[in-house]
Amino acid sequence: MPARVGKALTAVEKAAQNTKLWCCAAGTMALFGGRRGRRAAAGGLGAVVVAQVLCSGLCKQLNDRPRPPEEWFPHDEVEDRPDSSSFPSGHTAAAAAFAGAVVPAWPVAGALCAVPAAMVAVERVWSGAHYPTDVAAGAAIGLASAALVRSTPHLLQRALTG
């Protein structure tokens, strides 16, 4: 992979650490997007919370998968890896959750969010932090979290009017 691409991936991943990128995107949508932007921002952040609870609070506690071997990666990014379980990718789960929840509320913004979300997923494998299956599982958890957050109001309404 060309060095410029690797640097771009790293920059996006660093912006996404601790959900900073998604919080900034949500703030921008809420500030400038009117009602649709506020709905998209709230859904995106709600999905990120659900995804993080599922990944870090549950899945990583049940799995103790080691990170990929450092010798597989001929660059210095591999030195900056977390010590937690490799499975699943929490960064990818948060990215997929945010983009997946924004798309139904505001398709154009969701499509724009999908670009850095995909970059985060690629970077997690490229940097040696995760195996591809960790990233795939993180994406699945993120998309499931988005679907759950999207359907929660309807489920609650049905339960209350039952």
WOJOUR-V593819 format. One record per pair of residues at least 12 apart in sequence whose ideal C-beta (glycine too) atoms are under 10 Angstrom apart, sorted by the first residue. I is the first residue (numbers start at 0). J is the second residue. Records with the same first field share a line. If there is no record, write none. Layout:
I: J ; J
This chain:
0: 74 ; 121 ; 125
2: 74
4: 118 ; 121 ; 122 ; 125
5: 74 ; 76 ; 122 ; 125 ; 126
6: 76
7: 118 ; 122
8: 76 ; 115 ; 118 ; 119 ; 120 ; 121 ; 122 ; 123 ; 124 ; 125 ; 126
9: 74 ; 76 ; 79 ; 118 ; 122 ; 125 ; 126
10: 115 ; 118 ; 122
11: 94 ; 114 ; 115 ; 116 ; 117 ; 118 ; 119 ; 121 ; 122
12: 76 ; 90 ; 94 ; 115 ; 118 ; 119 ; 120 ; 121 ; 122 ; 123 ; 125 ; 126 ; 128
13: 79 ; 122
14: 115 ; 118 ; 119
15: 90 ; 91 ; 93 ; 94 ; 97 ; 115 ; 116 ; 118 ; 119 ; 122 ; 123
16: 90 ; 93 ; 119
17: 90 ; 93
18: 43 ; 44 ; 47 ; 48 ; 50 ; 51 ; 89 ; 90 ; 93 ; 94 ; 96 ; 97
20: 93 ; 94 ; 97 ; 112 ; 115 ; 116 ; 119
21: 40 ; 43 ; 44 ; 46 ; 47 ; 93 ; 94 ; 96 ; 97 ; 98 ; 100 ; 101 ; 112 ; 115 ; 116 ; 119
22: 40 ; 43 ; 44 ; 47 ; 97
24: 39 ; 40 ; 43 ; 44 ; 97 ; 98 ; 101 ; 108 ; 111 ; 112 ; 115
25: 37 ; 39 ; 40 ; 41 ; 42 ; 43 ; 44 ; 45 ; 47 ; 97 ; 100 ; 101 ; 108 ; 112
26: 40 ; 44
27: 40 ; 108
28: 40 ; 41 ; 43 ; 101 ; 104 ; 105 ; 108 ; 109 ; 111 ; 112
29: 41 ; 43 ; 44
31: 108
32: 104 ; 105 ; 107 ; 108
33: 105
34: 104
35: 104 ; 105 ; 106 ; 107 ; 108
36: 101 ; 104 ; 105 ; 108
37: 104 ; 105
38: 100 ; 101 ; 103 ; 104 ; 105
39: 97 ; 100 ; 101 ; 102 ; 103 ; 104 ; 105 ; 106 ; 107 ; 108 ; 109 ; 112
40: 97 ; 100 ; 101 ; 104 ; 105 ; 108
41: 100 ; 104 ; 148
42: 96 ; 97 ; 99 ; 100 ; 101 ; 102 ; 103 ; 104 ; 105 ; 109 ; 145 ; 148 ; 149 ; 151 ; 152
43: 93 ; 96 ; 97 ; 98 ; 99 ; 100 ; 101 ; 102 ; 104 ; 105 ; 108 ; 109 ; 112 ; 145 ; 148
44: 96 ; 97 ; 100 ; 101 ; 148
45: 96 ; 97 ; 100 ; 144 ; 145 ; 147 ; 148 ; 149 ; 151
46: 92 ; 93 ; 95 ; 96 ; 97 ; 98 ; 99 ; 100 ; 101 ; 141 ; 142 ; 143 ; 144 ; 145 ; 146 ; 147 ; 148 ; 149
47: 92 ; 93 ; 94 ; 95 ; 96 ; 97 ; 100 ; 141 ; 144 ; 145 ; 148
48: 93 ; 96 ; 144 ; 148
49: 92 ; 93 ; 96 ; 100 ; 140 ; 141 ; 143 ; 144 ; 145 ; 146 ; 147 ; 148 ; 151
50: 87 ; 89 ; 91 ; 92 ; 93 ; 94 ; 95 ; 96 ; 97 ; 99 ; 100 ; 137 ; 138 ; 140 ; 141 ; 142 ; 143 ; 144 ; 145 ; 147 ; 148
51: 89 ; 92 ; 93 ; 96 ; 140 ; 141 ; 144
52: 144
53: 87 ; 89 ; 92 ; 96 ; 137 ; 140 ; 141 ; 143 ; 144 ; 147
54: 83 ; 84 ; 86 ; 87 ; 88 ; 89 ; 90 ; 91 ; 92 ; 93 ; 96 ; 136 ; 137 ; 140 ; 141 ; 144
55: 83 ; 84 ; 87 ; 89 ; 92 ; 93
56: 89
57: 140
58: 84 ; 86 ; 87 ; 89 ; 92 ; 133 ; 136 ; 137 ; 140
59: 81 ; 83 ; 84 ; 85 ; 86 ; 87 ; 88 ; 89
60: 83 ; 84
61: 84 ; 86
62: 83 ; 84 ; 85 ; 86 ; 87 ; 133 ; 136
63: 83 ; 84 ; 85 ; 86
64: 83 ; 84 ; 85 ; 86 ; 87 ; 129 ; 130 ; 132 ; 133
65: 82 ; 84 ; 85 ; 86 ; 130
66: 80 ; 81 ; 82 ; 83 ; 84 ; 85 ; 86 ; 126 ; 127 ; 128 ; 129 ; 130 ; 133
67: 80 ; 85 ; 124 ; 126 ; 127 ; 128 ; 129 ; 130 ; 131 ; 133
68: 127
69: 127
70: 127
71: 127 ; 130
72: 124 ; 125 ; 126 ; 127 ; 128
73: 127
74: 125 ; 126 ; 127
75: 126
76: 122 ; 125 ; 126 ; 127 ; 128
77: 125 ; 126 ; 127 ; 128
78: 126 ; 127
79: 126 ; 127 ; 128
80: 123 ; 126 ; 127 ; 128 ; 129
81: 128 ; 129
84: 133
85: 123 ; 127 ; 128 ; 129 ; 130 ; 132 ; 133 ; 134
86: 129 ; 130 ; 132 ; 133 ; 134 ; 136 ; 137
87: 129 ; 130 ; 132 ; 133 ; 134 ; 135 ; 136 ; 137 ; 138 ; 139 ; 140 ; 141
88: 119 ; 120 ; 123 ; 124 ; 128 ; 129 ; 130 ; 131 ; 132 ; 133 ; 134 ; 135 ; 136 ; 137 ; 138 ; 140 ; 141
89: 123 ; 129 ; 133 ; 137 ; 140 ; 141
90: 116 ; 119 ; 120 ; 122 ; 123 ; 128 ; 129 ; 133 ; 134 ; 137 ; 141
91: 116 ; 117 ; 119 ; 120 ; 121 ; 122 ; 123 ; 124 ; 128 ; 129 ; 133 ; 134 ; 135 ; 136 ; 137 ; 138 ; 139 ; 140 ; 141
92: 119 ; 120 ; 133 ; 134 ; 136 ; 137 ; 138 ; 139 ; 140 ; 141 ; 142 ; 143 ; 144
93: 116 ; 119 ; 137 ; 140 ; 141 ; 144
94: 112 ; 113 ; 115 ; 116 ; 117 ; 118 ; 119 ; 120 ; 122 ; 123 ; 134 ; 137 ; 138 ; 141
95: 112 ; 113 ; 116 ; 117 ; 119 ; 120 ; 134 ; 137 ; 138 ; 139 ; 140 ; 141 ; 142 ; 143 ; 144 ; 145
96: 116 ; 137 ; 138 ; 140 ; 141 ; 142 ; 143 ; 144 ; 145 ; 146 ; 147 ; 148
97: 109 ; 112 ; 113 ; 115 ; 116 ; 141 ; 144 ; 145
98: 110 ; 111 ; 112 ; 113 ; 114 ; 115 ; 116 ; 117 ; 119 ; 138 ; 141 ; 142 ; 145
99: 112 ; 113 ; 116 ; 138 ; 141 ; 142 ; 143 ; 144 ; 145 ; 146 ; 148 ; 149
100: 112 ; 141 ; 142 ; 144 ; 145 ; 146 ; 147 ; 148 ; 149
101: 113 ; 116 ; 145
102: 145 ; 149
103: 145 ; 146 ; 149
104: 149
109: 145
116: 138 ; 141
117: 138
119: 134 ; 137 ; 138
120: 133 ; 134 ; 135 ; 137 ; 138 ; 141
121: 134
122: 134
123: 137
